[in-house]
Structures are given as C-alpha cells and as structure tokens.
Amino acid sequence: MSVLTLRLPSEVEKKIRIKADIEHRSLSEQIKKYVMDGMLSEQFPDLPLSFVKETIQAKKEIESGLGKNYEFGIIR
C-alpha cells in the first residue's frame, strides 16, 4: 500500500470528517470509500450506485455459500 497526500478545502474535509464519525470510520477509510464509490459509478454510469453495491454483495454471498436457489412461482 502506498501513501498519498491529499489537499482538500477545509469545508470538504469537515464534511468528510462528520460522515466518517457517523459511519465509525477513520478519515482515510471514508475517503477510500468515496473513491471506491466514485470508481463504481464511473464503471456503471447507467445504474444506481445502490444497485451496483447490492449486486456485488449478492455475488459475494453466493460465493461464500449463503445464497439459496429461488423457485419461481412457489410461495411458501
């Protein structure tokens, strides 16, 4: 992992610090989250970010064995 120095306007930094505190993350972790979200948004510009994240989560759950087959037309 490399170290990167990032200069932000103080107002932006304060907003990120507030969000980081709410989400129980460090400032660095919050910035990393925003960068990753931005990269996903650019990779899938026509899809809502929440849909992309939920799809990735579902794929990871299936890979870890938590997924279940859905039987169409059967309500239990």
Backbone hydrogen bonds, N-H to C=O, Kabsch-Sander energy under -0.5 kcal/mol:
donor,donor_aa,acceptor,acceptor_aa,energy
6,L,4,L,-0.5
8,L,6,L,-0.6
12,V,9,P,-0.5
13,E,9,P,-2.4
14,K,10,S,-2.4
15,K,11,E,-1.9
16,I,12,V,-2.4
17,R,13,E,-2.6
18,I,14,K,-2.2
19,K,15,K,-2.2
20,A,16,I,-2.8
21,D,17,R,-2.4
22,I,18,I,-2.3
23,E,19,K,-2.3
24,H,21,D,-1.0
25,R,20,A,-3.0
30,Q,26,S,-2.2
31,I,27,L,-2.4
32,K,28,S,-2.4
33,K,29,E,-2.3
34,Y,30,Q,-2.3
35,V,31,I,-2.4
36,M,32,K,-2.6
37,D,33,K,-2.7
38,G,34,Y,-2.3
39,M,35,V,-2.3
40,L,36,M,-2.3
41,S,37,D,-2.4
42,E,38,G,-2.0
43,Q,39,M,-2.1
44,F,40,L,-2.2
47,L,44,F,-1.5
52,V,48,P,-1.9
53,K,49,L,-2.6
54,E,50,S,-2.3
55,T,51,F,-2.2
56,I,52,V,-2.3
57,Q,53,K,-2.5
58,A,54,E,-2.4
59,K,55,T,-2.3
60,K,56,I,-2.1
61,E,57,Q,-2.3
62,I,58,A,-2.2
63,E,59,K,-2.4
64,S,60,K,-1.7
65,G,62,I,-1.4
66,L,61,E,-2.7
67,G,61,E,-0.7
71,E,69,N,-0.5
72,F,70,Y,-0.8
74,I,71,E,-1.4
75,I,73,G,-0.6
76,R,74,I,-0.5
